[in-house]
Structures are given as C-alpha cells and as structure tokens.
Amino acid sequence: MGFLEHLDALRAHLWRSVLVLFVAVIFLFSQKAWVFDLVLLGPKRPDFLTYRWVCSLGEYWGQGRAWCVEALPLQLVNLDLTGQLMQHFYVSIVGAVVLIFPYLIWEIWRFVSPALRDREFYAARNLIAAVIALFYAGCAFGYFILSPMSILFLSQYSVSAEVVNTIALGSYLSTLTMMVLSAGLIFELPVLAYFLGMVGLISAPWMRANRRYAIVINLFLAAALTPSDVGGMLILALPMILLYEMSIWIVAKSSMRT
C-alpha cells in the first residue's frame, strides 16, 4: 500500500477503537453503583479482600488479630460543585481503557501485521497474549496489593491527633488509578526488553552486567510509586526485580533464535 492507503487504514483502526472506547465508557458510566461502591471504594473499607487475607494469614501464623484492619480513619468529601460528575467521567474513561485493552492491542496488531514477514508474524502473534496477560496481572497487583497498602498507610499516618483525614474524592481516585495503571505498565517490562533485544539495543550479557544498577533504579521507582513505608516500597520492588530477571531470560532466548 501507498502512504495515503496506510493513513486510510490507520484512520479506520482509530475510528473503531474510539467507537468501542465510547461504548465502554457509556457502559461503565451507567454502572455507577457497582463501579464506585464495589470496585473503587472497596480498598477504603476494612472488609476489603486484601485486608481479610492478611488478617487470616496473621491468625494462621499465630499473630492473633494483630494484622487485621479494624477501621480506616478515612472520610471522602467532594469539594467542587461538578466534582462528583467529573470524577465519574474520569473513572469511566480510565476504566474503559482497562476494560477494552485487549481490543486496542488487537487493532494495533491488525494494522502492523500485514507488514510482517512470516517469522515475525508468528513471533509477534505470541506476544499479543503476553502483553494482555502482563497488563492485567500488573493491574491486579496494583489493585489488590499496592492500592490497599498505600491507602492503609496514608489513612493512618498523622502528624497530630488534632488533624483528621478528610480526603478529597479526586485525590483518592487519582492515587488508586495511578497505582493500578502504573503497575500494569511496569509489568510490560519483559515485552519491552524483548523488542529492545530484537533491534539490538540491549543484550542478555549487558543486562546481567548492569543488574546492580537496575536494582537501584527499581528501588527508586518503587519508592516514587508507593507513597507508603519501606515495606510497601519493597513489595513493589520485588516483582520489578523479578521482571528484570525474566527480561534477561527472554532476551537471551530471543538472541539464540536469531
């Protein structure tokens, strides 16, 4: 195809993606009670699944109810007249992107696949499943581990007994969505390493030689993404380091095939 034909094809893929995104936004916008009460506001309640898991784990290890979350001193308020409506739109858009992520990847695949050779086609097709699986695994990690850990720490942190944590709704939602999306993107590290290895920008020996620097960078990123204590930083840093080690293995395997 010529340049203009490529543009027409790209425009068709973009229009379909926007249409599906619009439908997903409308759907999530209509499910206000389920999206907010069950999903988004779940980590601020003591009966959230993660808190109950940790409580059961503490009881199993003989800690009694020392690890149980009995209450979260956190009250959400809306400070703007249009605040709740705008946050409703914001959450619907972000949620729609997460919901239709496989379709967006599929549209990208349909656009680039005609330009691939047979060997590249089959290799890239296998990567599609990896991209989707890693993204959702990261989102789950961000929602069930990072978010409740950070919300629990920040809601209980106090500089004075006279200061009560009354948090703006937008602050709570932006923190939650940042945790989920950041974890989803970070978990794509093995896929990024695969492509960088394919084009020759990195190699497995180079990654092994710079492992110590990668660990330090991972610790800094974990500290920036988790506004909690040292334990929270390590909880995020550990999977990031494991993803780095997985990336070394993937780059080494890909180089052996070439």
C-alpha positions in Angstrom: 0.0 0.0 0.0 1.0 3.6 -0.6 1.4 6.2 2.1 -2.2 7.5 1.8 -3.6 4.0 1.8 -1.7 3.4 5.1 -3.3 6.6 6.5 -6.7 5.4 5.5 -6.1 2.1 7.2 -4.8 3.7 10.3 -7.8 6.1 10.4 -10.2 3.1 10.2 -8.5 1.4 13.1 -8.6 4.6 15.1 -12.2 5.1 14.5 -13.1 1.6 15.5 -11.1 1.9 18.7 -12.7 5.2 19.6 -16.1 3.8 18.9 -15.5 0.8 21.1 -14.0 3.0 23.8 -17.1 5.3 23.7 -19.4 2.3 24.2 -17.3 1.0 27.1 -17.4 4.5 28.7 -21.2 4.7 28.4 -21.5 1.2 29.9 -19.2 1.9 32.9 -20.9 5.3 33.4 -24.2 3.6 33.7 -22.8 1.2 36.3 -22.1 3.8 38.9 -23.1 1.9 42.0 -21.1 -1.2 41.0 -18.0 0.7 39.8 -17.8 3.1 42.8 -19.2 1.2 45.8 -17.7 -2.2 45.0 -14.6 -1.6 43.0 -13.2 1.9 43.6 -14.3 2.4 47.2 -13.5 -1.2 48.2 -9.9 -0.6 49.4 -11.1 2.0 51.9 -13.2 -0.4 53.8 -11.9 -2.8 56.5 -13.6 -5.8 54.9 -11.7 -5.5 51.6 -10.5 -8.8 50.3 -6.8 -8.0 50.8 -7.3 -6.9 54.4 -9.2 -10.1 55.1 -6.4 -12.2 53.5 -3.8 -10.5 55.6 -5.9 -11.0 58.7 -6.3 -14.7 58.0 -2.6 -15.0 57.4 -1.8 -13.4 60.7 -4.2 -15.7 62.6 -2.6 -18.7 60.8 0.9 -17.6 61.9 -0.2 -17.1 65.5 -0.4 -13.3 65.4 -4.0 -13.2 66.6 -5.7 -10.2 65.1 -2.6 -8.0 65.1 -2.6 -7.9 61.3 -6.3 -7.3 61.0 -7.6 -3.9 59.9 -10.4 -3.0 62.2 -11.1 0.5 60.9 -9.8 3.0 58.3 -9.9 6.6 59.5 -10.6 7.9 56.1 -13.6 10.0 55.0 -14.0 11.2 51.4 -15.6 14.5 50.6 -16.4 16.4 47.4 -15.2 20.0 47.3 -16.4 21.2 43.9 -20.0 21.5 42.6 -19.1 19.5 39.5 -16.5 17.3 41.3 -18.5 14.1 41.5 -19.7 14.3 37.9 -16.2 15.0 36.6 -14.8 12.2 38.6 -17.5 9.9 37.3 -16.4 10.7 33.8 -12.7 10.3 34.6 -13.2 6.9 36.2 -15.4 5.8 33.3 -12.7 6.7 30.8 -9.9 5.1 32.7 -11.9 2.0 33.4 -13.0 1.8 29.7 -9.3 1.8 28.6 -8.5 -1.0 31.0 -11.6 -2.9 30.0 -11.0 -2.8 26.2 -7.2 -3.1 26.4 -7.3 -6.4 24.5 -9.3 -4.9 21.7 -6.9 -1.9 21.4 -4.0 -4.3 21.2 -5.9 -6.3 18.6 -6.5 -3.2 16.5 -2.8 -2.4 16.7 -2.0 -5.9 15.6 -4.3 -5.8 12.6 -2.6 -2.6 11.5 1.0 -3.8 11.7 0.6 -7.5 10.9 0.4 -7.1 7.1 3.9 -5.6 7.1 5.5 -8.6 9.0 7.3 -11.5 7.5 6.1 -15.0 8.3 8.6 -15.5 11.1 7.9 -12.1 12.6 4.2 -12.6 12.2 4.1 -15.8 14.4 6.5 -14.3 17.0 4.5 -11.1 17.3 1.2 -13.0 17.5 2.5 -14.9 20.5 3.5 -11.6 22.1 -0.1 -10.3 21.9 -1.2 -12.8 24.6 1.8 -11.9 26.7 1.1 -8.2 26.5 -2.5 -8.6 27.6 -1.7 -11.1 30.4 1.1 -9.0 31.8 -1.0 -5.8 31.7 -3.9 -7.4 33.6 -1.5 -9.1 36.1 0.0 -5.7 36.8 -3.4 -4.1 37.2 -4.4 -6.9 39.6 -1.2 -6.4 41.6 -1.8 -2.7 41.7 -5.4 -3.0 42.8 -5.1 -5.8 45.4 -1.6 -5.1 46.8 -0.3 -1.6 46.1 -3.5 0.3 46.5 -4.8 -1.1 49.8 -1.3 -1.0 51.2 -0.9 2.7 50.3 -4.4 3.7 51.4 -4.0 1.9 54.7 -0.7 3.6 55.4 -1.7 7.1 54.3 -5.1 7.0 56.1 -3.4 6.1 59.4 -0.5 8.5 59.1 -0.9 11.5 61.3 1.2 14.5 62.2 -1.1 15.4 65.1 -4.1 13.9 66.8 -6.0 17.2 66.1 -5.8 16.6 62.3 -8.5 14.4 60.8 -8.0 12.8 57.4 -10.8 14.2 55.3 -9.7 13.4 51.8 -10.9 14.9 48.5 -12.6 12.4 46.2 -10.3 13.3 43.3 -7.2 12.7 45.4 -8.3 9.3 46.4 -9.3 8.2 42.9 -6.2 9.6 41.2 -4.0 7.7 43.7 -5.9 4.5 43.1 -5.9 4.7 39.4 -2.2 5.7 39.3 -1.3 2.6 41.3 -3.3 0.3 39.1 -2.1 1.7 35.7 1.5 2.2 36.8 1.7 -1.5 37.9 0.0 -2.6 34.6 2.6 -0.7 32.6 5.6 -1.8 34.7 4.6 -5.4 34.2 5.2 -4.9 30.4 8.9 -4.7 31.1 9.6 -8.2 29.6 7.8 -7.3 26.4 9.8 -4.1 26.1 13.0 -5.9 26.7 12.1 -8.4 24.0 11.7 -5.7 21.4 14.8 -3.8 22.5 16.7 -7.1 22.3 15.3 -7.8 18.8 16.6 -4.4 17.5 20.0 -4.9 19.2 19.8 -2.1 21.7 20.2 -4.4 24.7 21.6 -7.9 25.2 21.4 -10.5 28.0 25.1 -10.1 28.9 24.7 -6.3 29.1 21.6 -6.7 31.3 23.5 -9.1 33.6 26.5 -6.7 33.8 24.2 -3.8 34.8 22.0 -5.8 37.2 23.1 -3.8 40.2 22.2 -0.5 38.6 18.8 -1.9 37.5 18.1 -2.9 41.2 18.9 0.6 42.4 16.7 2.1 39.7 13.9 -0.3 40.6 14.1 0.7 44.2 13.9 4.4 43.3 10.9 3.8 41.0 9.2 1.7 43.7 9.8 4.5 46.3 8.3 7.1 43.9 5.2 5.0 43.0 4.4 3.8 46.5 3.7 6.7 49.0 4.0 4.4 51.9 6.6 2.9 54.2 9.8 0.9 53.3 7.8 -2.4 53.3 5.5 -1.0 50.6 8.4 0.0 48.5 10.0 -3.5 48.8 6.6 -5.1 47.9 6.7 -3.3 44.6 10.5 -3.5 44.0 10.5 -7.3 44.4 8.2 -8.1 41.4 10.1 -5.4 39.4 13.4 -7.1 40.1 11.8 -10.5 39.1 10.5 -9.0 35.9 14.0 -7.7 35.2 15.4 -11.2 35.6 12.6 -12.6 33.4 13.6 -10.0 30.8 17.2 -11.2 30.8 16.0 -14.8 30.1 13.7 -13.6 27.4 16.4 -11.5 25.7 18.8 -14.4 25.9 16.3 -16.8 24.3 15.4 -14.4 21.6 19.1 -13.9 20.7 19.6 -17.7 20.5 16.7 -17.9 17.9 18.3 -15.2 15.8 
